[in-house]
């Protein structure tokens, strides 16, 4: 190799290391941008059940509810967002899961894809149950991704 000629392998390795470092950083930032909210609802009978207040602008990416016993009458369960405690404006953030089977079970929600899966900081997160009357406990776990602007 002539003097002053760059070592192509060193340049290539250097670039590859930078690309890998950027990818690792991007992956870590992505993982760090998730938040999990878990709430126990002591009685999942038909009605509205307060889960919490959105601490940040977020997008729902996963949700589950574990019903701990016989739910009684079969009924639908969804996650909603409310603009205030009165629930004057509501939007469903997930599909409806129907509690069936009369025994403990884990149900998984699929978030909507029409932007109603996004929630603004300060909005209320609500579990809506319909027809269930077994007075059973439900453990709700919701995974959100933090977003900079929910309107995008």
N, C-alpha and C positions, 0 to 999 in steps of 0.2 A: 504494500500500500504506500502510495506517495505521501510525502509530508503535506499536511494541511488537508488531506482527504478525510472526510468524516467517516467514522465506522458505522456503516449502515445498520449492523446488528444492534449496536448500542443505542442508536437513535430509535430504532423500532421498539426495543425493549423499554426504553424510557417512555415512549408514547403509550405503549400498552399498559405500563404501570399507572400512568396518569388516567387512562380510560378506566382501568379497574378501580382505582381509588375513587373516581367520580361515581361509578356505579355503586360501590359500597356505601358511599355517603348518601346517595339518592335512596338506596334501600333502607338505610337507617332512619333517614328523615321520614320516609313513608311509614315505617313501623311506629315511629314516635308520634305520628299524627293521628293515631287511633285512640279512642277513649271508650271505655266499657262502663255502662251503667247497669247495675244489678239491684233489683228491688224485690223484696218479698211482699206479696199481697196476701194478707191473712185470710181473706174471704173473697173468692173469685165469683161469687154469685152475680147474676145479671146486673150490670150497671157500669159506672165510670170509676176507674181506680187510678188515683194519682201515682205516677211513677217518679216524676221529678221535673226540674226546670232545666232547660238546655243551657249549659254554662257558656257555650261558644256557638258560632255558626257551624253547623255540622250536617253530614249526610249519613243517613242510616244505611249500613251495609249488611247487617245480619241481626236477626232477633230470634229468641227462643223463649218458651214458657214451659216450665215443668209443673204439671198439676200433680199434687202429692197424694191424691186418692180419688175416689169415685166422685166425678163432677155432677152427678145427678142427671138432670135433663141435658141432652146434647145441645151444644150451643156454639155460636161463632165467637172468635176472639180476634181483635185487631189492635194495632197501635195507632193512635191518633196524635196530632199536634193541635193545640189550642192556642189562640192568641192571648187569652187571659184565663183566670180561674173560673170565670163564669162559662167559658167555652162558647162564647158568642160566635166565633168563627172557628170551625173545625175542618181538618183535612186528614184523610186516612193515609198513613205512611206505609202500610203493608197490605198484603193480601189477607183474606180472612181464613183462619184455621178453625176447623170444627172439632171441638172436644167430643170424643166418642169413646165408647168401650167400657165405661164404668170402672176404670182402674187408673192407677198412676200412669202418666204418659208424658213424653217430651214432644212438643210441637215446635216446628220451625217456620217462621214467617219469611216470606220473600218481599223485600222492599219494592215499592212502586217504582216505576221508571219515568214518571211524568213530572218530575221535579218536586212532587209532594213528599218525597223521601228526604228532602232537605228541610232543616229547621233553623230558625234564627235564634240567636242567644236571647234568653228571656221567655221564649215560648214554653208552654206546658207540654209535657209528655204524658199521655194518658193511655191506660189499657181499657178498651171497651169490650165488655162481655155481654152476650145476648143469650137468654134462656137458661143459662147455667144456674143450678139451684142446690148444689151439693155441699155448699159451705166449705170448700176445700182451699187449702193454701196453694198459691201459685208463685213460682220463682221466675221472675222476668229478667232476662239478660239481653241487653241491646248493645251492639257494637257500632260505633260511629267513626267516620273519618272527618277530621277537622277540615273545613273549607274556608277559603279566604272571603268568598262572596257567594252567598247562596243563590243569587240571581243569575250566576254564570253557568 
